[in-house]
């Protein structure tokens, strides 16, 4: 019985919440777009040596959680969704080639990535893909990695993607461990596991009632974060917040981590404050270009907060994200004054507890379904901004150096523009992910973000740094 229970890995409440995105029609994928030095990846005709890449990747798959598993949804009386081993794994289904159309410039690369990101992952297979994108100048090759968000959150996804790559061009090739799928659990095993889980919850109920003061204290600590999201104020109406469709458009902004850190240090701020200020500058440019009024306007940004340090070692925790809502003062045109306002907000809000997504009342499926039911018309937040630290050293795929890397996240509800920032090997790169129909002018946002970053960089000399 003990072995039977231990091999059943049910989804956590946080994971189930992400799974409901799919049920609501929004893909819950996360990924990264990179550019490789492809000299060793291409044959004499410029085609990717895809079989060699698959052979190189196979022994490295073990570092990725659930890479050989399927998501299985049993009937309701057998318990919640769980991971089961796939009968087999054919890398030809997961590691593929998608040529970039001529002239192979950045615009075409982003278009190819947006097209792939718009496709849904096949639930009949393990929920991840690796795409090689040849056709770039100088024999460079694009790389698009993506997985379903239930496999890992931002921090865990960085570790997962990183395990597929080497930290040296000539790193030794690991030996692929032997693997055999565990048989799918029977209906009886699932039912017994479900009953045991319910019994444990009932057994903990008296303990929870006996420690009601602890529950009340945790609720009070978490309330400021819930108030930020649900009760602080309504998100302003803008042309950005429209129900999202399936098609995507991407824009990217390159910067250096050291330069951004210098800006933050000069203004006694954090790198994430600088990122939020740059995003606010991009939003100013975008909305003003659409003729919208900016006076006194403050858009509400959802900023995920990683809880990996706070909840290290939590069992089955593939997703350990909380949130913080930060107002972005678009009405302030000066980038330095805007940074001061954002810094004050984040400093105050970081003092609050940040409950994990899917914790407390949000563990309830009824709450999760009710929350998402009206999310296409919600007025809680205007935009999502994610900043994830990545590896500080260069990475290699089959000996080919990864030259740059950009994050790619998903959209949901009526949040038609999301921004993700990723550090890699001294770079700090920003990606704007937009709904094609709601935000075809994402390049205007990128232009405004660049102006804001340049203004902040010029301000550094004024502070004597």
FIPA-562434 format. One line per field, with one value per residue (C-alpha): y, x, z; chain; residue number from 1. Coordinates in pm, whole numbers, padded with zeros to 5 digits. Each point is the difference from the previous one (the first is absolute). Example, Ala and Ser with C-alpha at 12.3 -4.5 7.8 and 13.67 -1.06 7.14 Angstrom:
BEGIN
yy <- (-00450	00344)
xx <- (01230	00137)
zz <- (00780	-00066)
chaine <- (A	A)
num <- (1	2)
END
This chain:
BEGIN
yy <- (00000	00243	-00042	00034	00339	00135	-00033	00198	00366	00210	00361	00263	00268	00245	-00244	-00065	00374	00015	-00298	00192	00255	-00270	-00083	00371	00014	00160	-00188	-00015	-00043	00154	00000	00169	00118	-00013	00047	-00257	00017	-00270	-00075	-00348	-00064	00044	-00226	00126	00076	00211	-00263	-00079	-00332	-00077	-00366	00094	00260	-00258	-00246	00273	00105	-00347	-00070	00350	-00038	-00145	00347	00123	-00077	-00205	-00014	-00360	00035	00073	00194	-00231	00117	-00288	00000	00224	-00273	-00123	00327	00294	00010	-00173	-00078	-00344	-00139	00011	-00346	00131	00325	00068	00304	00054	00118	00250	00118	00144	00252	00306	00209	00378	00164	00233	00237	-00170	00323	00065	00078	-00339	-00181	00161	-00080	-00367	-00015	00167	-00252	-00295	00153	00030	-00378	-00207	-00274	-00347	-00142	-00354	00056	00132	00375	00146	00085	00106	00176	00078	00299	00017	00272	00282	00195	-00108	-00365	00077	-00215	00098	-00216	-00006	-00202	-00026	-00204	00010	00221	-00290	-00164	00291	00366	00265	-00091	-00375	00039	00176	-00297	-00243	00171	00041	-00374	-00055	00212	-00015	00263	-00083	-00070	-00315	-00134	-00381	-00170	-00164	-00360	-00032	-00188	-00295	00077	-00208	00147	-00070	-00167	00228	-00019	-00199	00148	-00180	00155	00345	-00042	-00118	00287	00248	-00138	00012	00363	00092	-00191	00187	00332	-00095	-00116	00335	00191	-00025	00103	00298	00098	-00035	00239	00244	00287	-00105	-00010	00343	00138	-00139	00142	00342	-00014	-00095	00251	00301	-00196	-00108	00360	00120	-00232	-00002	00297	00279	00170	-00093	-00012	00295	-00071	00008	-00125	-00269	-00196	-00198	-00375	-00173	-00234	-00263	00207	00165	00276	00043	00287	-00008	00248	-00078	00145	-00086	-00115	00202	00324	-00060	-00081	00329	00187	-00175	00071	00366	00048	-00227	-00231	-00363	-00137	-00100	00363	00107	-00268	00124	00358	-00105	-00184	00312	00201	-00247	00015	00382	-00006	-00265	00156	00356	-00122	-00129	00339	-00106	00247	-00054	00270	-00168	-00344	-00290	-00348	-00299	-00250	-00357	-00090	-00370	-00059	-00320	-00184	-00263	00134	00033	-00348	-00194	-00372	00011	-00336	-00007	00372	00058	00342	00224	00343	00271	00345	00372	00273	00318	00320	00139	00383	00063	00353	00083	00074	00027	-00342	00085	00138	-00297	-00236	00171	-00055	-00365	-00059	00137	-00228	-00318	00071	00033	-00300	-00233	00027	-00189	-00378	-00142	-00308	-00275	-00024	-00279	00046	00092	00049	-00019	-00374	-00046	-00112	00201	00315	-00070	-00061	00307	00214	-00110	00001	00377	00053	00103	00312	00043	00341	-00107	00042	00151	-00173	-00279	00064	-00292	00023	-00330	-00030	-00233	-00158	00248	-00212	-00098	-00320	-00242	-00234	-00280	00217	00308	00307	00161	00364	00161	-00102	00156	-00122	-00083	-00018	-00056	00234	-00053	00171	00358	00059	00049	00111	-00174	00083	-00248	00080	-00250	00031	-00217	00023	00372	00081	00129	-00057	00097	-00160	00153	-00270	00146	-00111	00055	00161	00210	00117	-00011	00311	-00177	00154	00339	-00138	-00123	00341	00174	-00248	00067	00375	-00048	-00221	00251	00284	-00196	-00084	00370	00080	-00222	00254	00263	-00213	-00037	-00374)
xx <- (00000	00277	00175	-00333	-00067	00352	00004	-00321	00085	-00316	00001	00021	-00267	00230	00042	-00375	-00058	00236	-00175	-00327	00156	-00008	-00361	-00083	00160	00336	00325	00211	00344	00334	00308	00312	00121	00374	00251	00278	00331	-00105	00325	00020	-00375	-00044	00107	00149	-00350	-00091	-00232	-00002	00158	-00314	00075	00334	-00174	-00256	00274	00182	-00313	-00123	00237	-00065	-00377	00010	00058	-00338	-00297	-00280	00187	-00113	-00344	-00354	-00262	-00288	-00344	-00192	-00372	-00097	-00042	00354	00158	00168	00231	00335	00319	00038	00290	-00039	00027	00286	00169	00079	00228	-00112	-00331	00171	00325	-00080	00099	-00194	00191	-00019	-00131	00220	00168	00058	00018	-00119	-00352	-00028	00149	-00251	-00280	00104	00015	-00340	-00147	00137	-00108	-00355	-00026	-00133	00215	-00133	-00144	00052	00377	00234	-00061	00326	00169	00338	00001	00307	-00056	00256	00011	00165	00300	00360	-00106	-00179	-00291	-00298	-00095	-00350	-00055	-00339	-00187	-00337	00002	-00112	00340	00185	-00027	00248	00285	-00049	-00034	00338	00152	-00182	00104	00352	00028	-00046	00306	00370	00221	00290	00020	00203	-00188	00002	-00313	-00185	-00111	-00374	-00144	-00222	-00367	-00313	-00350	-00183	-00334	-00300	-00181	-00318	-00338	00022	00339	-00128	-00314	00196	00245	-00286	-00172	00325	00057	-00352	00049	00323	-00172	-00283	00252	00175	-00326	-00009	00365	-00078	-00292	00220	00247	-00259	00212	00282	-00242	-00133	00354	00093	-00321	00075	00354	-00128	-00287	00208	00102	-00359	-00113	00258	-00153	-00371	-00097	00258	-00141	-00127	00239	-00050	-00172	00241	00008	00246	-00246	-00208	-00070	00304	-00007	00246	00234	00310	00243	00340	00241	00342	00228	00367	00193	00290	-00046	00298	-00130	-00346	00151	00193	-00325	-00163	00298	00014	-00363	00006	-00243	-00017	00049	-00366	-00097	00196	-00177	-00340	00097	00111	-00331	-00187	00191	-00100	-00363	00005	00124	-00251	-00311	00090	00048	-00357	-00126	-00081	00024	00293	-00055	-00015	-00013	00151	-00029	00002	00279	-00009	00354	00059	00207	00205	-00050	00270	00218	-00287	-00140	00313	-00053	-00379	-00111	-00124	00054	00054	-00165	00089	-00118	-00180	-00083	00029	-00207	00195	-00155	00199	-00033	-00036	-00108	00360	00203	00342	00165	00199	-00297	-00204	00269	-00020	-00376	00030	00280	-00216	-00288	00206	00182	-00330	-00163	00294	-00069	-00325	-00020	-00038	-00224	00069	-00234	-00237	00035	-00263	-00345	00146	00061	-00371	-00096	-00320	00201	00239	-00280	-00194	00315	00077	-00362	-00004	00370	-00052	-00169	00188	00092	00271	00316	00105	00329	00228	00374	00234	00373	00188	00374	00178	00345	00291	00221	-00028	-00186	00045	-00224	00188	00313	-00176	00014	-00327	00065	-00312	-00322	-00347	-00289	-00342	-00308	-00371	-00300	-00334	-00333	00008	00369	00102	00357	00245	00365	00269	00364	00285	00366	00254	00380	00008	-00306	-00332	-00252	-00365	-00277	-00342	-00258	-00316	-00329	00032	-00343	-00007	00361	00137	00206	00222	00305	-00120	00017	00355	00100	-00138	00172	00332	-00044	-00071	00306	00221	-00134	00081	00349	00070	-00110	00273	00276	-00202	00021	00376	00008)
zz <- (00000	00088	-00337	-00179	00161	-00036	-00378	-00052	-00052	00000	-00115	00271	00038	-00182	-00287	-00022	-00025	-00299	-00154	00016	-00237	-00267	00082	-00037	-00346	00090	-00053	00317	-00154	00093	-00216	-00125	-00339	-00060	-00278	-00046	-00183	-00242	-00182	00148	-00020	-00375	-00288	-00326	-00132	00303	00149	00370	00092	00195	00070	00155	00217	00116	00090	00190	00194	00095	00292	00138	00025	00350	00148	-00122	00227	-00160	-00331	-00058	00155	-00108	00185	00082	00110	00160	00069	00287	00263	-00068	00110	-00165	-00304	00032	-00188	-00158	-00201	-00378	-00158	-00214	-00100	-00364	-00020	-00359	00149	00231	-00162	-00339	-00267	-00114	-00259	00028	-00315	-00207	00056	00336	00200	00355	-00114	-00173	00299	00237	-00244	-00011	00380	00033	-00244	00198	00332	-00135	-00048	00286	00147	-00074	00326	-00134	00029	00271	00017	-00135	-00331	-00137	-00336	-00214	-00227	-00286	-00263	00199	-00132	00078	00038	00324	00111	00212	00298	00148	00317	00162	00256	00170	00308	00220	-00059	00165	00097	-00117	00236	-00041	-00379	-00016	00182	-00228	-00321	00135	00061	-00374	-00074	00090	00159	-00233	-00372	00057	00304	00015	-00120	00291	-00021	-00052	00300	-00068	00027	00001	00047	00321	-00073	00007	00337	00003	00088	00335	00080	-00092	00209	00305	-00038	-00028	00310	00198	-00097	00109	00325	00073	-00062	00236	00261	-00017	00047	00384	00011	-00219	00222	00308	-00160	-00128	00128	-00235	-00292	00092	00024	-00344	-00145	00142	-00140	-00346	-00007	-00122	-00311	-00066	00057	-00254	-00260	00076	00214	-00030	-00308	-00343	-00292	-00239	-00328	-00294	-00357	00112	00209	-00245	-00011	-00149	-00296	-00122	-00220	00147	-00087	00166	00053	00169	00173	00067	00292	00230	00358	00126	-00151	00146	00340	-00014	-00065	00296	00228	-00101	00103	00307	-00176	-00107	-00351	00000	00075	-00307	-00205	00114	-00084	-00349	-00046	00110	-00259	-00269	00106	-00008	-00358	-00103	00153	-00095	-00358	00017	00114	00356	00289	00235	00263	00339	-00162	00199	-00147	00233	-00066	00131	00102	00083	00313	00025	00330	-00060	00281	00244	-00070	-00087	00005	-00036	-00133	-00358	-00039	-00371	00029	00294	-00109	00191	-00127	00064	-00165	-00078	-00144	-00293	-00009	-00373	00075	00096	-00312	00167	00025	00316	00192	-00118	00135	00340	00009	-00101	00252	00281	-00099	-00028	00328	00184	-00167	00055	00373	-00054	-00005	-00349	00010	-00249	-00296	00089	00377	00257	-00144	-00353	00055	-00053	-00350	00036	00071	-00288	-00248	00115	-00021	-00356	-00117	-00032	-00062	-00361	00140	00331	00143	00246	-00209	-00333	-00075	00124	00047	00077	00076	00034	00070	-00240	-00028	00019	-00226	-00368	-00083	-00290	-00197	-00175	00010	-00142	00224	00101	-00091	00146	00169	00037	00218	-00145	00222	-00059	-00001	00167	00055	-00122	00072	-00361	00073	00232	00056	00103	00082	00020	00088	-00182	-00019	00079	-00209	00130	-00279	-00010	-00204	-00057	-00076	-00149	-00148	-00374	-00036	00317	-00015	-00356	00089	00255	-00170	00127	00352	-00061	-00134	00309	00229	-00175	00045	00372	00044	-00183	00216	00315	-00130	-00063	00353	00148	-00070	00185	00316	-00023	-00073)
chaine <- (A	A	A	A	A	A	A	A	A	A	A	A	A	A	A	A	A	A	A	A	A	A	A	A	A	A	A	A	A	A	A	A	A	A	A	A	A	A	A	A	A	A	A	A	A	A	A	A	A	A	A	A	A	A	A	A	A	A	A	A	A	A	A	A	A	A	A	A	A	A	A	A	A	A	A	A	A	A	A	A	A	A	A	A	A	A	A	A	A	A	A	A	A	A	A	A	A	A	A	A	A	A	A	A	A	A	A	A	A	A	A	A	A	A	A	A	A	A	A	A	A	A	A	A	A	A	A	A	A	A	A	A	A	A	A	A	A	A	A	A	A	A	A	A	A	A	A	A	A	A	A	A	A	A	A	A	A	A	A	A	A	A	A	A	A	A	A	A	A	A	A	A	A	A	A	A	A	A	A	A	A	A	A	A	A	A	A	A	A	A	A	A	A	A	A	A	A	A	A	A	A	A	A	A	A	A	A	A	A	A	A	A	A	A	A	A	A	A	A	A	A	A	A	A	A	A	A	A	A	A	A	A	A	A	A	A	A	A	A	A	A	A	A	A	A	A	A	A	A	A	A	A	A	A	A	A	A	A	A	A	A	A	A	A	A	A	A	A	A	A	A	A	A	A	A	A	A	A	A	A	A	A	A	A	A	A	A	A	A	A	A	A	A	A	A	A	A	A	A	A	A	A	A	A	A	A	A	A	A	A	A	A	A	A	A	A	A	A	A	A	A	A	A	A	A	A	A	A	A	A	A	A	A	A	A	A	A	A	A	A	A	A	A	A	A	A	A	A	A	A	A	A	A	A	A	A	A	A	A	A	A	A	A	A	A	A	A	A	A	A	A	A	A	A	A	A	A	A	A	A	A	A	A	A	A	A	A	A	A	A	A	A	A	A	A	A	A	A	A	A	A	A	A	A	A	A	A	A	A	A	A	A	A	A	A	A	A	A	A	A	A	A	A	A	A	A	A	A	A	A	A	A	A	A	A	A	A	A	A	A	A	A	A	A	A	A	A	A	A	A	A	A	A	A	A	A	A	A	A	A	A	A	A	A	A)
num <- (1	2	3	4	5	6	7	8	9	10	11	12	13	14	15	16	17	18	19	20	21	22	23	24	25	26	27	28	29	30	31	32	33	34	35	36	37	38	39	40	41	42	43	44	45	46	47	48	49	50	51	52	53	54	55	56	57	58	59	60	61	62	63	64	65	66	67	68	69	70	71	72	73	74	75	76	77	78	79	80	81	82	83	84	85	86	87	88	89	90	91	92	93	94	95	96	97	98	99	100	101	102	103	104	105	106	107	108	109	110	111	112	113	114	115	116	117	118	119	120	121	122	123	124	125	126	127	128	129	130	131	132	133	134	135	136	137	138	139	140	141	142	143	144	145	146	147	148	149	150	151	152	153	154	155	156	157	158	159	160	161	162	163	164	165	166	167	168	169	170	171	172	173	174	175	176	177	178	179	180	181	182	183	184	185	186	187	188	189	190	191	192	193	194	195	196	197	198	199	200	201	202	203	204	205	206	207	208	209	210	211	212	213	214	215	216	217	218	219	220	221	222	223	224	225	226	227	228	229	230	231	232	233	234	235	236	237	238	239	240	241	242	243	244	245	246	247	248	249	250	251	252	253	254	255	256	257	258	259	260	261	262	263	264	265	266	267	268	269	270	271	272	273	274	275	276	277	278	279	280	281	282	283	284	285	286	287	288	289	290	291	292	293	294	295	296	297	298	299	300	301	302	303	304	305	306	307	308	309	310	311	312	313	314	315	316	317	318	319	320	321	322	323	324	325	326	327	328	329	330	331	332	333	334	335	336	337	338	339	340	341	342	343	344	345	346	347	348	349	350	351	352	353	354	355	356	357	358	359	360	361	362	363	364	365	366	367	368	369	370	371	372	373	374	375	376	377	378	379	380	381	382	383	384	385	386	387	388	389	390	391	392	393	394	395	396	397	398	399	400	401	402	403	404	405	406	407	408	409	410	411	412	413	414	415	416	417	418	419	420	421	422	423	424	425	426	427	428	429	430	431	432	433	434	435	436	437	438	439	440	441	442	443	444	445	446	447	448	449	450	451	452	453	454	455	456	457	458	459	460	461	462	463	464	465)
END
